[in-house]
Each structure stands twice: as structure tokens, then as C-alpha cells.
Amino acid sequence: MEQPPSTRSGAVNTAPLPAPTQAPRQQVGGLPPQQQGGAAPTPAMGQANIGPNGVPRVSGPVANTAAQANMATPIDRLMSQAKTGDARSELVLGLKYLDGDGVAASDSEAMRWLRKAAEQGVAVAQYRLGTMYERGRGLPADPKQAVYWYQEAAKHGNRKAMHNLAVAYAEGSGVERDYATASRWFRQASDLGLTDSQFNLAVLYERGLGVPMSLQEAYKWYLIASANGDTESKARVDAIVTQMPAGDKATAERDARAYRPKAMDQDSNEAPDLASLAP
């Protein structure tokens, strides 16, 4: 009898954030031209520096500070916000160091900022920190730490962390092998629409690992994953359909058609864009 494929492992990659853009600075109109032949006159001692509309101009250190703020780049502003302890800014800054987006790539700086955000409960940061521990980016690989951070992110609703945590339980990486726990996390991620988890859940049902063996359930989840364009799931559908009673096949197909992914919490699964962090 043909052996079913192994579960898929590894983290699901996250596309880097787009490079930030800065809107062109608007030029303030209505300022009088300088007097021909020389610089604009300086107010006499004791006179207010009055603008063309009768509004006093700001000069000195305050004006310089405002000018410096206007000249700050989006990355400068992001760093400033992250240094105040803003967790979302810490997350985005960590990802930019991880991807080398607008800053020089640095695994150590990425780890530093992602950890700060993760310790404040930001699920995306917890997930990405887990992937760094799993892959050994910026530090030696540590499967136990990877599992810890995947658990934290999964509890906060991050579906990719659910998938990677399930893989860790299925493989016994950083935690004792436990197919029943793996199946539960694959199921939660599958319910949130993650195709790789749907495939893996089908494999567990086909093999009877952590769940009762059921070609009907395996067939259903392979159908759901194949409907999302997964070619390996389509191959499994074709491989097991001839082994199923007509009634089980019809039930599985009906259930697959009725499947709708649950709504996922965007904040727990997607990093904010730079523009949304503007103070």
C-alpha cells in the first residue's frame, strides 16, 4: 500500500515590509522675497520678528528643533518611537533589521527589538522570535526556546505559530513528541485557513496519528487544501478517492464545500505598516 507523505515542517515565510516612502515636503507660500541686492532685513533690537501675516516667527533653539523633526526620516521616527517602549514600533523595527529594509541587516538588532515587543505580548514578534530560535539566526539554535515563543504566539491567535508549534510536537523538536497535541494545533490553524496545516491534518487522519484513522476526514482536508491550490493535496485526493465508500466520499465532499475559514485577528497575524505608526 502506498505510504502517505510526511508532514510539512518549517516556518511559513513572511514577506518583508515595503520600503518606507516619505511624502514630498510642502513649500509654505506667501513669504515675501528678499530685498534686491542683499539679505532680508533683521528686526532691530527689541522688535518682534513679525511674519507677513502679523504672526511672530519662531526663531532660535525651538525653531531648530522643529526643523530637525521635519528632516527626520521615517526610519529615524520609527527608532524614536521604539525607544519610548511602543511595542508595535519595536516589532516593525525588529523586522526591518531582520530583512535589511531601510537599515543594515542585523540579526542581533532584530533579536533585540523583537524580544522587546514579544515580552509585551505582541504575537507577530513572538512568532518571528520563535523562528529565529528555530533557525539559529543571531544566536545558536534552541528548539526549546522556539517552542516557548511559538506557544506564546499561538495562544494569542497567530496561525503560523500554531502551525510551527504543531510541527514541533509532531517531530519531537524542543518538546516531547505528541501527535494528539500536534493535531489540535494543526486543526486550529486549519480552521483559520492555513493550507499547510490543512495538509498536515489530513496526513494525520490518513495515518491515524493523534486522531482516529479516517480516510473520510483525510479526504475532506485534502480537498480543502487542494481548493486553495495545493498540488500535493490534489495528488492525495486522487490517491485515496478510490479507497473510499461512496457514502463517505459524498459526505467528505459536502463538508469540504461547506468549509469556511474562521476570521483571524489581523493584529495577531500581520505586522502594522510604517504609515500606521505615525504619532
Secondary structure, 3 states (H helix, E strand, C coil): CCCCCCCCCCCCCCCCCCCCCCCCCCCCCCCCCCCCCCCCCCCCCCCCCECCCCCECCCCHHHHHHHHHHHCCHHHHHHHHHHCCCHHHHHHHHHHHHHCCCCCCCHHHHHHHHHHHHHCCCHHHHHHHHHHHHHCCCCCCCHHHHHHHHHHHHHCCCHHHHHHHHHHHHHCCCCCCCHHHHHHHHHHHHHCCCHHHHHHHHHHHHHCCCCCCCHHHHHHHHHHHHHCCCHHHHHHHHHHHHHCCHHHHHHHHHHHHHCCCCCCCHHHHCCCCHHHHCC
